[in-house]
Amino acid sequence: MRYIIVVISLFFSHFVSAQSKNGIISGPMLGQVELRTASLWLEVSPDVKSVALKFNAINADKKATGKESGIINYKGELGKEFNPIKFVIGGLKINTAYQYTLLLNGKEVKFPFATKFVTKDLWQWRKPAPDFTFLTGSCAYFNEPEFDRPGKPYGGDSSIFETMGKTPAAFMLWLGDNWYTREVDYASEWGLWYRASRDRSLPILQPLLSSMSHYAIWDDHDYGPNDIDGSYILKNESRNVFKNYWDNPSCGEDGKGVYSKVSYSDADIFLTDDRFFRSADDMPDSVNGQPNKEKEYFGHQQMEWLKNALLFSKATFKIIATGSQVLNPVSTFECMHAYPAEYYELLEFLDKENIKGVLFFTGDRHHSEVIKLDRPGNYTLYDVTSSPLTSGIGKVQGAEKNNPVRLPGTLVEEQNFTKVTVSGKKGERKMTIEFLGIKGNKLGEWSVEENELNKKK
């Protein structure tokens, strides 16, 4: 999306002087929590010499096998300028609540919020798929006046993260532009590390980071410059930063891209990468009246992975998460629709292979909405856009004001996040989308049932 303004941060100096006294720069943040494993991320200050994690079960089921307590000493490198670290706890009990404590330099760290997690329940072949809720959103701009563009601050009310942290959910899905690199950042490797470290450290984020698991994709601003593509000269280092500041279960293949997949209950989320392999926006869409096959969005490697992953999935809901909108035919901003060769390749694949339950979740646009694509002889596809968390508002203009493929009542042109609830008995599962404001007030709502995401007979 065309970059409008850059932003501000009023909290970093306060954070360095206050929170880092205990050695914690940011976190702890929950990563992937599975049946018998849990991962935990945090960043520590350069003066920290040792880090350990203690954990113990709160409501252990004596019939289940697995660890009820333990301690893990971090064995990785410390003392660097930027020190993001991760713990993985294995051998845990299924469907069990745990609390944990961090020890830095042998001293227990006290947090003003709960530090706990619950392992998943083994429902497969035993009971109905559990109902669950997750949050999602994109475009988190944190003001830093010294490096922002002059004028009105671009970053909005960060108290939205307090609201999100108090909203019960299994996990948060970050849909890109999760921080915004500036001119002082994206020209150097150090700048990329600084931006991730500094924005992640803000105190207002910390309760949210600890309250649920977090998964992420990226878009242009947390990858590099505005609207950048695969030509970005620091893309490999940017990928390294992403790997270190998020805790997705995997990160691309063969050292390329950041795509991955997570599953929760009967939903699979395909975390795609719309930057690493992407062709320039200005490359011609068509050549001699035909879609330009050289203009790539996902790229061949990732597209083949996505196709196979979709074919393998047996999930009721298959969410393809990507930074740019996919289905919006009248968008004048970045959209997969402007990459027609891959756009039609993906749509034809979904139709030919009769892939059920597919929805797109996207960010970037600085407003939220639900776009639909009616397909003759097949079910309607939907693109759920969630934006912005704190960045500037992008009101719809031109042909988008009365977009004929936008679902009525779903356009939100103010700060918001999305609450997604999956519920219902087997064969009648339902996904409910709620766009919520800074204080959790409902701004829009839409729902879809699983039988609506199945080919018409």
C-alpha positions in Angstrom: 0.0 0.0 0.0 1.3 3.5 -0.8 3.0 4.8 2.3 1.2 7.9 3.6 3.2 9.1 6.7 5.7 7.7 9.2 5.2 7.7 13.0 6.2 8.2 16.7 7.3 6.4 19.9 7.0 8.0 23.3 7.8 4.9 25.3 11.3 3.6 24.4 13.4 5.7 26.8 10.9 5.0 29.6 11.1 1.3 28.8 15.0 1.2 28.8 15.2 3.0 32.1 12.4 1.0 33.8 11.6 -2.5 32.4 15.2 -3.4 31.3 16.3 -3.0 35.0 15.2 -6.6 35.4 17.1 -7.6 32.3 14.0 -8.1 30.2 13.8 -6.0 27.0 10.5 -7.5 25.9 8.3 -10.5 26.5 7.7 -13.2 27.6 5.7 -14.0 24.5 4.0 -17.3 24.0 4.8 -19.1 20.8 3.4 -22.4 19.6 1.6 -24.4 22.3 0.8 -28.0 21.3 -0.3 -31.2 23.0 2.9 -31.9 24.8 5.2 -28.9 23.9 5.2 -25.2 24.4 7.6 -22.5 23.2 8.4 -19.2 24.8 10.1 -16.1 23.4 11.8 -13.1 25.1 14.5 -10.6 24.6 17.1 -9.8 27.3 19.5 -7.0 27.8 23.3 -7.4 26.9 24.3 -7.5 30.6 22.3 -10.7 31.3 24.7 -13.6 31.9 22.2 -16.5 32.4 18.6 -17.2 31.7 16.5 -20.1 33.1 12.9 -21.1 32.8 11.0 -22.9 35.6 7.6 -24.4 35.0 5.0 -26.4 36.9 1.5 -27.8 36.3 -1.4 -26.1 37.9 -4.1 -28.7 37.3 -2.2 -31.8 36.3 -4.3 -34.9 35.4 -2.7 -37.7 37.4 -3.9 -40.2 34.8 -1.9 -38.5 32.0 1.8 -39.0 31.5 4.2 -36.1 31.1 6.2 -33.5 33.0 4.5 -31.7 35.8 7.5 -29.4 36.6 11.0 -28.7 35.6 13.7 -26.1 34.9 15.5 -25.3 31.6 18.8 -23.4 31.4 19.3 -21.4 28.3 22.4 -22.6 26.5 22.5 -20.1 23.6 24.6 -17.0 23.1 24.0 -14.0 25.3 25.6 -10.6 25.7 24.8 -9.3 22.2 23.3 -5.9 21.4 20.1 -7.6 20.4 19.3 -10.8 22.4 16.0 -12.5 21.4 15.9 -16.0 22.8 13.5 -19.0 22.8 12.7 -21.8 25.1 11.0 -25.1 24.0 9.5 -27.2 26.7 8.9 -30.9 25.8 7.2 -33.8 27.3 4.3 -31.9 28.9 0.9 -33.2 30.0 -2.0 -33.0 27.5 -4.8 -30.5 28.3 -3.0 -29.1 31.3 -2.4 -25.6 32.6 1.1 -24.6 33.5 2.6 -21.5 35.1 6.2 -20.5 34.5 8.9 -18.3 36.0 12.0 -16.7 34.4 15.3 -16.4 36.3 17.9 -13.9 35.0 21.3 -14.1 36.5 19.8 -16.4 39.1 17.1 -14.0 40.2 13.4 -14.5 39.7 11.7 -11.8 37.5 8.3 -10.5 38.6 5.7 -9.5 36.0 2.6 -7.5 36.5 0.6 -10.0 34.4 0.1 -13.8 34.5 2.7 -16.1 33.0 1.0 -19.3 32.1 -0.2 -21.5 29.2 -2.5 -24.5 28.6 -1.5 -27.4 26.4 -4.0 -28.6 23.8 -6.5 -31.3 24.3 -6.2 -34.5 22.3 -9.7 -34.4 20.7 -9.0 -36.2 17.4 -10.8 -39.6 17.2 -12.2 -39.0 20.7 -14.6 -36.0 20.8 -15.9 -33.1 18.7 -13.5 -30.4 17.5 -13.2 -27.8 20.3 -14.8 -24.4 19.9 -12.1 -21.6 20.0 -11.4 -18.0 19.5 -8.5 -16.1 18.0 -7.6 -12.5 17.3 -6.1 -11.0 14.2 -5.1 -7.7 12.7 -2.4 -5.8 10.8 -0.6 -2.4 10.6 0.9 -1.6 14.0 2.7 1.7 13.8 4.5 2.9 17.0 5.5 6.6 16.9 9.2 7.6 17.3 9.3 11.4 16.7 13.0 11.6 16.1 12.7 9.4 13.0 9.1 10.0 11.9 8.0 12.3 9.2 7.0 15.8 10.3 3.4 16.6 11.0 0.6 14.7 12.7 1.8 11.5 14.3 0.9 8.5 12.1 0.5 6.1 15.0 -2.8 6.0 16.8 -4.0 4.9 20.2 -1.9 2.0 21.4 -4.4 1.1 24.2 -6.0 -1.2 21.6 -3.3 -3.7 22.7 -4.5 -3.5 26.3 -8.0 -4.4 25.1 -6.7 -7.2 23.0 -4.7 -8.6 25.9 -7.9 -8.7 28.0 -9.9 -10.5 25.2 -9.9 -14.3 25.9 -8.4 -16.0 22.9 -6.2 -19.0 22.0 -3.8 -17.0 19.8 -3.1 -13.8 17.9 -2.5 -13.9 14.1 -0.4 -10.9 13.0 -1.3 -10.1 9.4 1.8 -8.1 8.4 3.1 -4.5 8.9 3.6 -5.7 12.5 6.2 -2.9 12.8 7.2 -0.1 10.4 10.7 0.3 9.2 11.7 3.9 8.5 14.4 5.5 6.3 16.8 5.2 9.2 16.1 1.4 9.4 15.7 -0.4 6.1 19.1 0.7 4.6 21.1 -1.3 7.1 21.1 -4.7 8.8 21.5 -3.0 12.2 18.4 -0.8 11.5 16.2 -3.9 10.8 17.2 -5.4 14.1 16.7 -2.1 15.9 13.2 -1.6 14.6 12.0 -5.0 15.6 13.7 -4.8 19.0 12.5 -1.3 19.8 8.9 -1.7 18.8 8.5 -5.1 20.4 9.8 -3.6 23.7 7.0 -1.1 24.3 5.4 -1.7 27.7 1.9 -1.6 26.4 2.5 -4.7 24.3 3.8 -7.0 27.0 0.5 -8.2 28.6 -0.8 -9.1 25.1 2.3 -11.0 24.3 2.1 -13.2 27.4 -1.7 -13.8 27.3 -1.9 -16.1 24.2 0.2 -17.7 21.5 1.4 -15.5 18.6 1.9 -16.3 14.9 2.8 -13.9 12.1 3.2 -13.2 8.5 4.9 -10.1 7.2 4.2 -7.4 4.6 6.3 -4.6 3.1 6.9 -2.4 6.2 8.2 -5.1 8.5 10.1 -6.7 5.6 11.7 -3.5 4.3 10.7 -0.3 2.4 7.2 0.6 1.3 5.8 -1.7 -1.5 9.2 -3.5 -1.8 9.4 -6.8 -3.5 11.9 -9.7 -3.9 14.6 -7.3 -5.1 15.2 -5.9 -1.6 18.9 -6.2 -1.1 18.6 -7.0 2.6 15.8 -9.5 2.3 17.9 -12.4 3.7 18.8 -10.4 6.8 15.2 -9.3 7.1 14.2 -12.9 7.1 16.7 -13.6 9.9 15.2 -10.8 12.0 11.7 -12.2 11.4 12.8 -15.7 12.5 14.3 -14.3 15.7 11.4 -12.0 16.7 8.6 -14.5 15.9 8.2 -18.1 16.9 6.3 -19.7 14.0 6.7 -23.5 13.8 8.8 -23.1 10.7 10.1 -20.4 8.3 10.0 -21.1 4.6 12.1 -23.8 2.9 15.7 -24.0 1.7 16.5 -20.8 3.5 14.0 -18.8 1.4 10.7 -17.1 2.5 8.9 -17.1 5.8 5.8 -19.2 5.0 4.5 -21.9 7.3 1.3 -23.4 8.7 -0.4 -23.7 12.1 -3.4 -25.7 13.1 -5.9 -25.2 15.9 -8.9 -27.5 16.4 -10.4 -28.0 13.0 -8.8 -24.9 11.3 -5.6 -24.8 9.4 -3.9 -21.4 8.8 -1.5 -21.1 5.9 1.0 -18.4 6.8 2.1 -17.2 3.4 4.9 -14.8 2.3 3.9 -12.0 -0.1 7.3 -10.3 -0.3 10.4 -12.6 -0.5 9.5 -14.0 -4.0 7.3 -11.1 -5.2 7.8 -9.4 -8.5 7.7 -5.6 -8.7 4.3 -4.1 -8.6 5.1 -2.2 -11.8 5.9 -5.2 -13.9 3.2 -5.6 -16.6 0.2 -7.6 -15.6 -0.1 -9.0 -19.1 1.9 -9.6 -22.2 0.3 -9.8 -25.7 -3.1 -9.9 -24.0 -2.2 -12.9 -21.8 -1.4 -12.9 -18.0 2.3 -12.3 -17.5 3.7 -15.5 -16.1 6.9 -13.8 -15.0 5.0 -11.5 -12.6 4.9 -13.6 -9.4 3.2 -13.1 -6.1 4.0 -16.2 -4.1 6.6 -17.6 -6.5 6.8 -21.1 -7.8 8.4 -22.6 -4.7 5.8 -21.3 -2.3 2.9 -21.9 -4.7 3.8 -25.6 -5.0 4.0 -25.8 -1.2 0.7 -24.1 -0.7 -1.1 -26.3 -3.2 0.2 -29.5 -1.6 -0.5 -28.2 1.9 -4.1 -27.4 0.9 -4.6 -30.9 -0.7 -3.2 -32.5 2.5 -5.4 -30.4 4.8 -8.6 -32.0 6.2 -9.5 -28.9 8.2 -13.1 -27.6 8.2 -11.7 -24.1 7.7 -8.6 -23.4 5.6 -7.4 -19.9 6.1 -4.9 -18.5 3.6 -3.2 -15.5 5.4 -1.4 -13.1 3.2 -0.3 -9.4 3.5 -2.0 -7.9 0.4 -5.7 -8.3 -0.4 -6.5 -11.1 -2.8 -10.0 -10.8 -4.3 -10.7 -7.0 -4.5 -11.1 -6.3 -8.3 -11.3 -2.5 -7.9 -8.4 -1.9 -5.5 -5.8 0.6 -6.8 -3.4 -0.5 -4.1 -1.4 -3.7 -3.8 -3.5 -6.8 -4.5 -2.9 -10.3 -5.7 -5.6 -9.6 -8.3 -2.9 -7.5 -10.0 -0.8 -10.6 -10.4 -3.2 -12.4 -12.8 -1.1 -15.4 -13.7 -0.7 -16.6 -10.1 -4.1 -15.3 -9.1 -5.9 -17.4 -11.7 -3.6 -20.3 -11.2 -4.6 -20.5 -7.5 -8.3 -20.0 -8.2 -8.3 -22.7 -10.9 -6.5 -25.0 -8.5 -9.0 -24.5 -5.8 -11.8 -25.2 -8.3 -10.3 -28.1 -10.0 -9.3 -29.9 -6.8 -12.5 -28.9 -5.1 -10.7 -27.6 -2.0 -13.4 -27.0 0.6 -13.5 -24.4 3.4 -11.1 -21.8 2.0 -11.1 -18.2 3.2 -8.4 -15.4 2.7 -7.3 -13.3 5.7 -5.4 -10.2 4.7 -4.2 -6.9 6.0 -2.4 -3.8 4.6 -5.4 -1.6 3.7 -5.8 0.6 6.9 -9.5 -0.3 6.9 -11.4 -3.6 7.5 -13.9 -5.2 5.2 -15.1 -8.5 3.8 -14.8 -9.0 0.0 -16.6 -11.8 -1.8 -15.9 -13.6 -5.1 -18.9 -15.6 -6.6 -17.7 -18.6 -8.6 -20.1 -20.2 -11.1 -20.7 -23.8 -10.0 -18.7 -23.5 -6.8 -18.9 -21.8 -3.4 -18.2 -18.1 -2.8 -14.7 -17.2 -1.7 -14.2 -14.5 0.9 -11.4 -12.1 1.7 -11.5 -10.9 5.3 -9.3 -7.8 5.6 -8.3 -6.6 9.1 -6.6 -3.2 9.5 -5.3 -1.0 11.1 -4.3 -1.8 14.6 -2.6 1.6 15.2 -1.4 3.1 11.9 -3.2 5.8 10.0 -6.7 5.2 8.7 -7.1 4.6 4.9 -10.6 5.5 3.9 -12.0 4.0 0.8 -12.0 6.2 -2.3 -13.1 6.2 -5.9 -14.6 2.9 -7.1 -14.1 1.4 -3.7 -16.6 3.7 -2.0 -19.4 1.6 -3.4 -17.5 -1.6 -4.0 -20.1 -4.1 -5.4 -18.2 -7.1 -4.0 -17.9 -5.8 -0.4 -20.4 -7.4 2.0 -22.7 -4.8 3.5 -22.0 -3.8 7.1 -18.4 -4.9 7.1 -16.5 -1.7 6.2 -14.7 -0.3 9.2 -12.7 2.9 8.8 -11.1 3.3 12.2 -8.6 1.5 14.4 -9.8 -2.1 15.0 -8.8 -5.7 15.5 -10.7 -8.8 14.6 -12.1 -11.5 16.9 -12.7 -14.8 15.1 -14.8 -17.5 16.8 -15.2 -21.0 15.5 -18.1 -22.9 17.1 -20.8 -25.5 16.5 -21.3 -29.2 16.4 -19.7 -31.5 13.8 -21.0 -30.8 10.3 -22.5 -27.5 11.4 -19.3 -25.5 12.3 -19.6 -21.7 12.0 -17.0 -19.0 11.8 -18.0 -15.6 13.2 -16.0 -12.4 12.4 -16.3 -9.4 14.7 -14.4 -6.2 14.0 -13.8 -4.6 17.4 -12.7 -1.0 18.2 -10.1 0.3 20.6 -12.2 -0.4 23.7 -13.6 -3.7 22.3 -16.8 -2.1 21.0 -18.3 -4.0 18.0 -17.9 -2.1 14.7 -19.0 -4.8 12.3 -19.8 -8.5 12.1 -20.1 -11.3 9.6 -20.3 -15.1 9.8 -20.1 -18.1 7.5 -21.1 -21.7 8.0 -19.0 -24.6 6.8 -21.7 -25.8 4.4 -21.4 -22.4 2.7 -17.8 -23.2 1.9 -18.6 -26.4 0.0 -19.2 -26.9 -3.7 -22.8 -26.8 -4.6 -24.2 -30.2 -5.6 
